[in-house]
Every structure is written in C-alpha cells, then in structure tokens.
C-alpha cells in the first residue's frame, strides 16, 4: 500500500516538479548585474544622496525660516550632515558589500530562463539603450514626482491638521479611561 501512495505522489507531483524552473547560477546573475551596470549605479549613490540632502536642507530651511538664507552655522551643519550621510552610504552600501545580499534575492525572483532572456536583451542595442537612458528617465520621474508632491503638501498638511482636530475632539467626547470597565464590573 505504501508503494501505491508513493507512486500516486510521484505521479501527481511530476508535473509540478517539471514546471519548477531551475534557479539561475551566481555566474549568470553576476553577468546580468554587470550588463545592467549595477556597480556604477551603486557607486553613484553617494553623489545622489548629497544632491538629495541639498533639496532636503532647502525644504527644512524653508519650513523653519520662511525662505531666509541659511546662516553660516546652518550651512556648516548642512555640510557636515551631507558628509556623514555620503560616508555612510559609501561605506555601508558599497557594491561589494551588497552583491552577496542581492544574489539570493535575484535567485528567488528570477528563473534561469528569465535571467538568460534578460542577459540576451541587455546585450542588444535596445537593451544597452535602456540601461544608459534609464537613469535620466528616473531622474526626470523623480523631479516630476517632487513637483506633484510639493503641490500636494498644503492639502496633506491641511488634512493632517483636520485629522488631529478630529482625534482631539473624539478624545474629549469619550468616557474617562477605566469608567467603562467599572460600569461593566458592577452589572
């Protein structure tokens, strides 16, 4: 009887096992990462962090000072923070440090066949064009999103203030803590 169950299990699982695509090799994943110039993107990250910090600092100063120019101490604090953030990214998120963490993620996400297809694509002129133009596209998308978000911020702030008022009003109309528990206990 055990052999019947074993045979049935093999029969039922055979199609599933046949569909399970083999995982990509480290070599193929590293080739994909090399073709997509992932190292170059990661190594450029500290510079992008520095640029983002400039934008962030402008927003903070705008909020704190209403558009007044930064004082020399504020500029120094901004520069110091930028340097610390850039150093953090450069040291902690280096390509050599991240690649071993990415390989299992890529392996879990893509089959060997999919990786082979991507490698073939990225070797084409269209694939190379995509690799080289994607950073500019992403920069433009981010700038557009920042413009949209800056237009939304007054509405978001108003909604947040309204919500805070609603929560305060709801808190004022609720029973004091423990009152409900005492009433239920006396019933």
Order of alpha helices (4+ residues) and beta strands (2+ residues): alpha-alpha-alpha-alpha-alpha-alpha-alpha-alpha-alpha
